[in-house]
């Protein structure tokens, strides 16, 4: 009788352990699937990051090129402005000289 009770108790414990084992297997399978999904997401994110970094590198090159062009244009415009200012100043001086000469001629003619 005692052996039967021990055998029943052992069977109950065995069934409980089997249920627990089955639950752990299911949980393990879920975790393995979740790990694979996370690895796929991680790989996708890495690829997206590389793509964005490549795009940023291209944009930076384009920005640098445009900045060099702008700087060259600014330099050219400054040179052109300086040249025109010198011409204006020279023309102003020439105008003054002509006005003085004209004034002198008017006095001589009077």
Helices and strands as residue ranges (DSSP letters): H 2-109
